[in-house]
Amino acid sequence: MNLPKYLHTRWAANETLNGLLPVASLHTGSHRAVDPTFPYATITMPGGFNQGRTNDGVSNEAVSVRIAVYHGEDYYDELVTIAEAVHDAFDEAAFDLGGSDRCILMHQEGEPDQIQDDRSDWTFVIDFTCRVTKA
């Protein structure tokens, strides 16, 4: 299973989200540019996951996924629009991950955290839990 790869694919396939922030500006892992080109976003998997097994041998994992969206100080409203599009594209989503792997539910955990850094740039941090099954 390569969950970030499939999240990139879903992002690219969503016309609204990809129109607001093209998938070329979506990075896996941290992305710290000295002079960043806004907007951009990152996908990380911060921390562990819970794993269990059903009676029929199917693995059931809860995987934490964080999508952070970054924009300049004068673009707060645009950042809110992008964060809402991320929510709409991924919250309550289900999708195949290749082979017998499947995300049976991707759920947003709480409200996005809004952060303004020392340069006055904005970040929205959106946390999700993905319920993944593997046969």
N, C-alpha and C positions, 0 to 999 in steps of 0.2 A: 504494500500500500504506500503510495506517495501522495498523501493528502494535500500538501501545498501545490503540487502539480495540478491536481484536479480543481483546486480552488482558483488557480490561474485560468484554467479552461472555462470554468463557470463564469468568472469575471469577464473574460473576452466575449463569451456568448451572450451576455446581458447587454443589450443595446444601450439602455439608459446609463448603467454604471460605466460601461466602456466609453460612452460618449462624454461623461463627466470627467473621468480619469482613465485614460487609455491603459490597457494592460501592460504596455511597455514601461509604465511608471509604477508598476507593482513589483516589489522586491521580496524575495524570501530571505528571512533573517534580518539583522539590523543593517541599516543603510544610513551612514552618517557622513554626509558631504559637508565640506567646509562652506561652500557656497551652493546650497541645494537649489535644484530646479523644482519649483512648486507647480502644482500639487504632486505629491507622490504618496505611496502607501507601502506598508510592510506587512508580511505574514510571518508570525512566529508561533511556536508551540511552547509556551512558557511553563515548564514544570512537567510533572509526571502524568500518568493516566491510571485510571482504575480499570482492572481487567477481571472478567469473570467468564464462566463457561456455562452454557445451558446443558440440559440432560442429553441433547442430541449431539454434543461435541462442538457446537458453534461458539466461537470466541466472541465476547461482547465487551468492547472497550469504550470508555469515556475519555475522549482526547480533548485537551484544552487547546484552543486556537485563539490567537490575538491578532486582530487587524488594526493597525494604527494608520491614521490618515493625517498627513501633514500639509499645512498651507501657510502662506505669509500672513502678516499681521492685519492687512487690510481686506482679507478674504474670508472672514468668519462666516458670513452667510453662505458662501459657496461651499465651505467646508461642512456646514450643517447639511446642505443638500447632498453632498457626497456621502456623508455618514448615514443619512436616511436611505440612500440608494444601496449602500452596503447592507443595511438592515433588511431592506426589501428583497435583495437578491439572495441572502443567506439564511435569515431567520426562518425556522420551521421547514428548511429545505431537506430533501432526501435525494441521494444520487448514487450511481454506481461508481466504484473506485477501481474497477478492473478486476477480472477474474471473478472470484466469488465474494470479494470484498464489497461492502456497501455501507454508506452513511445512511442510517435509517432515520436520523434526525439531527439537524444542526440547530442549536437553540442559543439565542443571545442571552447572556447572563447580565441582567440589570441594565442600567442606562450607561451610555458611553461616558467615559471620563474625559473632561475637557481640560486641557493643560495649555497654559501660555508660558513660553520660556523667556529667558532674559532678553532675547532679541525681539520679543513680542510676537514671535511666530506661534501658530496654533497647532495643536495636536488633538485629535479625537482618538481615544483608545476604546475599541469595541471587543469585548470578550465573548467567546462562544464555547459551548461544549458540543462536541460531535460524538454521537453514539454510533460506533462502527462495529459491524459484524464481519466475522471471517469464518468461513467453513473449514 
